[in-house]
Amino acid sequence: MAIGLRVLRRTRAVDTATIEAFRKIPVANVSDVMARMTAGGPRLRPMHAGGGLAGPALTVKTRPGDNLMIHKALMIAAPGDVIVVDAGGDLTNSLFGEIMATEAEVNAVAGLVINGAIRDAGTIRQGRFPIFAAGVTHRGPYKDGPGEINVPIALDGMVIAPGDLILGDDDGVLCVPFADTAAVLEAAQKKHADEEVMIAAIRSGKRAKAWVDQTLERLGCFIET
């Protein structure tokens, strides 16, 4: 087997019921219950008109500037998959544009995350197909490889294994490891419910913030009166 030039089979994927449950929770709430230790990097921003992203990862590792393996991923992706591309964060060449986005949407791919650049940004920005990327450039890609599919990748320190849960919204992209989805879902649902109670209290004028002064007192803060 050639290291750096291989297409592997995914052996697991987060289930549909779990994906749908996570769709109802803001990514920030999920991040909070994961100790705020995981993130795909601040450069990964939504390039589409808006709307969330959730699905199992089909991972791609590619040489910066080359999209050969992204084309192959589009050929083998199952409906609902999120194609996640580690392109090293390089923005010299775009790896994805309107034609490939159309192909992905027609094939019912859930969305794409690209640690690299896209083009045809104006058209993509008007659409609802979820695309998260690090930047934009008109310079097109090469199609020579190398690259790998369904191998572990990392985006700005966020490790993603094939089949892990990928989430995205206006706040960015997050990976929930396959083995942790049940525990994270339970904690995130509680976090989201607690925040809804807090917001309702704020709107009614009833929420106290005694913890602020308690924290300042513990820190020894001087407050002039």
C-alpha positions in Angstrom: 0.0 0.0 0.0 1.4 3.4 -1.0 1.5 5.7 2.0 0.3 9.1 0.9 -1.7 7.8 -2.1 -4.5 5.6 -0.9 -8.3 5.4 -0.6 -9.5 3.5 2.4 -12.9 2.3 3.5 -14.6 3.9 6.4 -15.5 1.3 9.0 -17.9 3.3 11.2 -20.0 6.4 11.2 -22.1 8.3 13.7 -25.8 7.3 13.4 -28.6 9.4 11.9 -30.6 9.8 15.1 -27.5 11.3 16.9 -26.9 13.6 14.0 -30.4 14.9 14.0 -30.3 15.5 17.8 -27.1 17.5 17.5 -28.7 19.7 14.8 -30.9 21.3 17.4 -27.9 22.5 19.6 -25.7 25.5 18.8 -22.1 24.5 18.2 -21.0 26.8 21.0 -23.0 24.8 23.6 -21.4 21.6 22.3 -18.0 23.2 22.5 -18.6 24.4 26.1 -19.4 20.8 27.4 -16.2 19.6 25.6 -14.2 21.8 28.0 -13.6 24.4 25.2 -10.6 22.4 24.2 -11.5 21.6 20.6 -11.9 23.8 17.6 -11.3 23.8 13.8 -9.6 27.2 13.9 -10.9 30.7 13.5 -10.2 30.8 9.8 -12.8 28.1 9.0 -15.8 30.3 8.3 -19.1 29.6 6.5 -18.9 30.5 2.9 -22.6 29.8 2.2 -25.7 31.9 2.8 -26.4 30.3 6.2 -27.5 27.1 7.8 -26.0 24.5 10.0 -23.9 21.4 9.2 -24.0 18.0 10.8 -22.9 14.6 9.6 -20.2 11.9 9.7 -16.8 12.8 8.5 -15.4 11.5 5.2 -11.8 12.6 5.6 -9.4 13.8 2.9 -5.8 14.6 3.3 -4.3 16.3 0.3 -1.2 18.2 -0.9 -1.8 21.9 -0.6 -3.2 23.2 -3.9 -4.3 19.8 -5.2 -7.9 18.6 -5.3 -7.6 15.1 -7.0 -8.7 13.3 -3.8 -11.6 15.7 -3.2 -13.0 14.7 -6.6 -12.6 11.0 -5.6 -14.3 11.7 -2.3 -17.3 13.2 -4.1 -17.5 10.0 -6.1 -17.7 7.7 -3.0 -19.4 9.9 -0.5 -22.7 8.6 0.9 -25.7 10.8 1.3 -25.4 12.8 4.5 -21.6 12.6 4.6 -19.5 15.7 5.4 -16.3 15.8 3.3 -13.6 17.2 5.5 -10.4 18.3 3.8 -7.0 18.8 5.4 -5.1 20.9 2.8 -2.7 22.4 5.2 -4.5 25.7 5.4 -2.8 26.9 2.3 -4.7 29.6 0.4 -2.6 29.8 -2.8 -4.9 27.7 -4.9 -8.6 27.1 -4.6 -9.7 23.5 -4.1 -13.4 23.8 -4.6 -15.9 25.8 -6.6 -19.3 26.1 -8.1 -19.1 23.0 -10.3 -18.0 20.7 -7.4 -20.5 22.3 -5.1 -23.2 21.5 -7.5 -22.0 17.9 -7.7 -21.9 17.5 -4.0 -25.4 19.0 -3.5 -26.9 16.8 -6.2 -25.3 13.7 -4.5 -26.9 14.7 -1.2 -23.6 15.3 0.5 -24.3 17.2 3.8 -21.6 19.7 3.3 -17.8 20.4 3.1 -15.1 21.6 5.4 -11.9 22.7 3.7 -8.8 23.8 5.5 -7.9 25.7 2.3 -9.4 28.0 -0.2 -12.5 28.0 -2.5 -13.5 30.0 -5.5 -16.8 31.1 -7.1 -17.4 32.6 -3.7 -20.2 34.9 -4.9 -22.3 32.0 -6.2 -21.5 29.9 -3.2 -22.4 32.8 -0.8 -25.9 32.9 -2.4 -26.6 29.2 -1.8 -27.6 27.2 1.2 -25.3 24.3 0.6 -22.9 24.2 3.7 -19.3 25.0 2.8 -16.8 26.0 5.4 -13.3 27.1 4.3 -10.3 29.1 5.3 -10.3 31.6 2.4 -11.0 32.5 -1.2 -8.8 32.8 -4.3 -9.5 32.7 -8.0 -6.4 30.6 -8.7 -7.5 27.1 -9.6 -6.1 23.7 -8.3 -3.8 21.0 -9.6 -5.1 17.5 -10.0 -2.0 15.3 -9.6 -2.1 14.1 -6.0 -0.8 12.8 -3.7 -3.6 12.4 -1.2 -5.5 10.0 1.1 -9.1 9.3 1.9 -10.5 8.0 5.2 -7.4 8.6 7.3 -7.1 10.6 10.5 -6.5 14.3 9.8 -6.1 17.4 11.9 -7.4 20.9 11.3 -5.6 23.5 13.5 -5.1 20.8 16.2 -8.6 19.4 16.0 -8.1 15.7 15.2 -10.8 14.1 13.0 -11.2 10.3 12.4 -13.4 8.9 9.6 -16.9 8.6 10.9 -16.6 11.2 13.7 -19.4 13.8 14.0 -18.8 17.1 12.2 -20.8 20.1 13.3 -20.8 23.6 11.9 -22.7 26.9 12.2 -22.0 30.6 12.1 -19.6 30.2 15.0 -17.3 27.7 13.2 -16.6 24.0 13.0 -16.4 21.3 15.7 -15.6 17.6 15.7 -17.2 15.3 18.3 -15.2 12.0 18.4 -17.3 8.9 17.5 -16.9 7.3 21.0 -18.0 10.5 22.8 -21.1 11.4 21.0 -23.6 10.0 23.5 -22.0 11.7 26.5 -21.5 14.9 24.7 -25.0 15.0 23.4 -26.5 14.5 26.9 -24.3 17.3 28.4 -24.9 19.6 25.4 -28.7 19.2 25.6 -28.6 20.1 29.3 -26.4 23.1 28.6 -28.7 24.4 25.9 -31.8 24.0 28.1 -30.0 25.8 31.0 -29.1 28.7 28.7 -32.7 29.0 27.4 -33.8 29.3 31.1 -31.1 32.0 31.6 -32.2 34.0 28.6 -35.9 33.8 29.7 -34.8 35.1 33.1 -32.9 38.0 31.6 -35.8 39.0 29.4 -38.0 39.0 32.5 -35.5 41.0 34.5 -35.1 38.3 37.2 -31.6 37.0 36.7 -29.1 37.9 39.3 -25.3 38.0 38.7 -24.1 37.7 42.3 -21.4 35.4 41.0 -19.6 38.3 39.5 -19.0 40.1 42.8 -18.3 36.8 44.5 -15.5 36.1 42.0 -14.1 39.6 42.2 -14.0 39.3 46.0 -12.3 36.0 45.8 -9.7 37.5 43.5 -9.1 40.4 45.9 -10.4 43.1 43.5 -10.7 46.6 44.9 -14.1 48.2 44.1 -14.5 51.9 45.0 -17.8 52.8 46.6 
